[in-house]
């Protein structure tokens, strides 16, 4: 059995990010991880096809992490294994004036996946208790209230059929610096260049505290957080695939049963059709 690389945060657990290695690899090298990833991606595609057909659940994957943590890479290497017709990816940036005129969850809920779909949030509603908190963009009492509002929102999602997986990409400070510098020599990543990424490094300790509080206060059993080691992108890819497959596997038989019943009904209807 392959040892999980992601670390699941249990409800109300006190979290210190210093206790989690950013370069954890489970004793595997890149070749090992890539080899183990292949069958998981095949199974993930099969599970998504069953979920799509049964239409009893949706899956929402929340990706959070510091700049250059590898969120786009995870989408390219893991989510891309899924039929694109069944995937909806939303990249949350600075709110537009219209979005800012509403409550912070307004734009988030509009992107929630329909049953049968896999939704991916590249950044998310958690920015309200991360960047908004770190830069003190709203009064502290609004930040405090946001934790309960987030938990209530996620309770609504899970109570109505959405499976929720939240992943924090745990990147080391030195590795982030290497990646930001590497972007400056890669023409393909020129669109990612942003002086603000360097400015945010001055708030590293503040973001650490903010993430620790998020992980402690917003990881109930029905909507857990997972810490993914992000210094090695190939390890993060395997970690995410493991989490997604383990999340969907328990529902496989129920989806098969739903589709089997549908097949029986439709075959009975087809038996009465003139196929000449």
C-alpha positions in Angstrom: 0.0 0.0 0.0 1.3 3.4 -1.0 1.8 5.7 2.0 -0.2 8.9 1.7 1.9 12.0 1.1 -0.7 14.5 2.2 -1.4 15.1 5.8 -5.0 15.4 6.8 -5.9 17.9 9.5 -8.3 16.5 12.1 -11.1 18.7 13.5 -10.0 21.3 16.0 -6.4 20.2 15.9 -3.8 22.7 16.8 -1.5 23.3 13.8 2.1 24.5 13.6 3.3 24.5 10.0 6.8 24.0 11.3 5.8 20.5 12.1 5.2 19.6 8.4 8.2 19.3 6.0 7.8 21.2 2.8 10.1 18.8 1.0 8.5 15.5 2.2 8.6 12.8 -0.4 7.7 9.6 1.5 11.0 8.2 0.7 10.2 8.3 -3.0 12.1 9.9 -5.9 10.6 11.6 -8.9 10.5 8.4 -11.0 8.7 6.5 -8.2 6.1 9.3 -7.8 5.4 9.5 -11.5 5.0 5.8 -11.8 2.6 5.6 -8.9 0.7 8.6 -10.3 -0.3 6.8 -13.6 -2.8 4.2 -12.2 -4.2 6.8 -9.8 -5.0 9.1 -12.7 -6.6 6.3 -14.6 -8.8 5.5 -11.6 -9.6 9.1 -11.0 -10.9 9.4 -14.6 -13.1 6.3 -14.1 -14.5 7.7 -10.8 -15.3 11.0 -12.4 -17.1 9.2 -15.3 -19.2 7.3 -12.8 -20.0 10.5 -10.8 -20.9 12.3 -14.0 -23.3 9.6 -15.0 -25.0 9.1 -11.6 -25.3 12.9 -10.9 -25.8 12.4 -7.2 -22.6 14.3 -6.0 -20.2 17.0 -7.0 -16.6 17.4 -6.0 -15.1 20.7 -5.1 -11.3 20.9 -4.8 -9.9 24.1 -3.1 -6.3 24.9 -3.8 -4.6 27.4 -1.6 -0.9 28.2 -1.2 1.6 31.0 -1.3 2.8 32.5 -4.6 4.6 29.9 -6.8 3.3 27.0 -4.6 2.3 25.0 -7.7 -1.4 25.4 -8.0 -1.4 25.6 -11.8 1.0 22.7 -12.0 -1.4 20.5 -10.0 -4.3 21.5 -12.3 -2.1 20.6 -15.4 -0.8 17.3 -14.1 -3.7 15.9 -12.1 -7.0 17.6 -13.0 -6.1 17.3 -16.7 -6.5 13.5 -16.4 -10.3 14.1 -16.1 -12.6 14.5 -19.0 -12.6 18.3 -19.5 -16.4 18.3 -20.0 -16.8 17.3 -16.4 -14.4 19.9 -14.9 -14.9 23.5 -14.0 -11.9 25.6 -13.0 -12.3 29.0 -11.4 -9.3 31.3 -10.8 -10.2 33.8 -8.1 -8.2 37.0 -8.4 -8.7 40.4 -6.7 -12.5 41.1 -6.6 -14.0 43.2 -9.3 -15.9 46.3 -8.3 -19.2 44.4 -8.8 -17.9 41.4 -6.7 -16.6 43.7 -4.0 -20.1 45.3 -3.7 -21.4 41.9 -2.5 -20.6 39.7 0.5 -17.3 37.8 0.0 -19.1 34.5 -0.6 -21.3 35.8 -3.4 -18.8 35.2 -6.2 -17.6 32.0 -4.7 -21.0 30.3 -4.6 -21.7 31.2 -8.3 -18.8 28.9 -9.2 -19.8 25.9 -7.1 -19.9 22.8 -9.2 -23.2 21.2 -10.3 -23.9 17.5 -9.5 -21.7 15.3 -11.7 -19.0 18.0 -12.0 -15.6 18.5 -10.5 -15.0 22.1 -9.5 -11.5 23.5 -8.8 -11.0 26.8 -7.0 -7.6 28.3 -7.7 -7.6 30.4 -4.5 -11.0 30.7 -2.9 -13.2 32.2 -0.2 -10.2 31.6 2.2 -8.6 34.8 0.8 -11.0 36.6 3.2 -9.1 35.2 6.2 -5.7 35.2 4.5 -4.7 38.2 2.3 -7.6 40.3 3.7 -6.5 39.5 7.2 -2.8 39.9 6.6 -3.2 43.3 5.0 -6.0 44.4 7.4 -8.3 45.3 4.5 -11.5 45.1 6.7 -12.1 45.5 10.4 -10.9 42.6 12.6 -14.5 41.7 13.7 -15.4 41.0 10.1 -12.4 38.7 9.8 -13.4 36.9 13.0 -17.0 36.5 11.7 -15.7 35.1 8.4 -14.5 31.8 9.9 -18.0 30.9 11.0 -19.4 32.1 7.7 -17.0 29.9 5.8 -17.8 26.9 7.9 -21.5 27.5 7.5 -21.1 27.8 3.7 -19.2 24.6 3.5 -21.7 22.8 5.7 -24.4 23.9 3.1 -22.3 22.5 0.3 -21.6 19.1 1.9 -25.2 18.7 3.2 -26.5 19.1 -0.4 -24.2 16.6 -2.1 -20.9 18.3 -2.7 -17.7 16.4 -1.6 -15.2 19.0 -0.4 -11.4 18.6 -0.5 -9.2 21.5 0.6 -5.5 21.5 -0.1 -2.8 23.8 1.3 0.3 23.6 -0.8 3.1 23.8 1.8 6.0 25.6 0.1 9.3 26.5 1.7 10.6 30.1 1.6 13.8 29.2 -0.1 12.0 27.1 -2.7 9.6 29.9 -3.4 12.6 32.3 -4.0 14.0 29.8 -6.5 10.8 29.5 -8.4 10.2 33.3 -8.5 13.7 33.8 -9.9 13.2 31.0 -12.4 10.1 32.7 -13.8 12.3 35.7 -14.9 14.1 33.5 -17.4 11.1 31.5 -18.7 9.3 33.2 -21.6 6.3 30.9 -21.2 5.8 32.1 -17.6 6.3 35.8 -18.4 2.6 36.4 -17.7 3.2 35.3 -14.1 5.8 37.9 -13.4 4.5 40.3 -10.7 6.6 42.5 -8.3 3.8 42.0 -5.8 4.9 38.4 -5.3 8.2 39.6 -3.9 6.5 42.2 -1.8 4.3 39.6 -0.2 7.4 37.7 1.0 7.8 40.4 3.7 4.6 39.1 5.2 5.8 35.4 5.3 5.4 35.1 9.1 1.9 36.8 9.0 0.7 34.4 6.4 2.0 31.4 8.3 0.0 32.5 11.3 -3.1 33.1 9.1 -2.8 29.7 7.5 -2.4 27.9 10.8 -5.6 29.5 12.1 -7.5 28.5 8.9 -6.3 24.9 9.3 -7.2 24.8 13.0 -10.6 26.4 12.7 -11.9 25.3 9.3 -11.2 21.6 9.0 -14.3 19.7 10.1 -14.7 16.0 9.2 -17.0 16.8 6.3 -14.7 19.4 4.8 -11.1 18.6 5.8 -7.9 20.4 5.0 -4.9 18.5 3.6 -1.3 19.7 3.8 0.5 18.8 0.6 4.3 19.0 0.6 5.0 21.4 -2.3 8.8 21.8 -2.6 8.8 18.8 -5.1 6.1 19.3 -7.6 6.1 15.6 -8.5 5.4 14.8 -4.8 2.5 17.3 -4.7 1.0 15.8 -7.8 1.0 12.3 -6.3 -0.3 13.7 -3.0 -3.3 15.3 -4.6 -4.1 12.3 -6.7 -4.1 10.1 -3.6 -6.4 12.4 -1.8 -8.9 12.7 -4.6 -9.1 9.0 -5.3 -9.5 8.2 -1.6 -12.3 10.8 -1.4 -14.2 9.4 -4.3 -13.7 5.6 -3.9 -16.3 5.1 -1.1 -19.0 6.4 -3.5 -18.1 4.1 -6.4 -20.6 1.3 -5.7 -23.4 3.7 -5.1 -22.8 5.3 -8.5 -22.6 1.9 -10.1 -25.9 0.9 -8.5 -27.5 4.1 -9.7 -26.3 3.6 -13.3 -27.2 -0.1 -13.2 -30.8 0.8 -12.3 -30.8 3.5 -15.1 -29.5 1.0 -17.6 -32.2 -1.5 -16.6 -34.9 1.1 -17.1 -33.6 2.3 -20.4 -33.1 -1.2 -21.8 -36.7 -1.9 -21.0 -37.8 1.2 -22.8 -35.5 0.3 -25.8 -37.0 -3.1 -26.0 -40.2 -1.5 -27.1 -38.6 0.6 -29.8 -38.7 -0.4 -33.4 -35.1 -0.6 -34.4 -35.7 -1.2 -38.1 
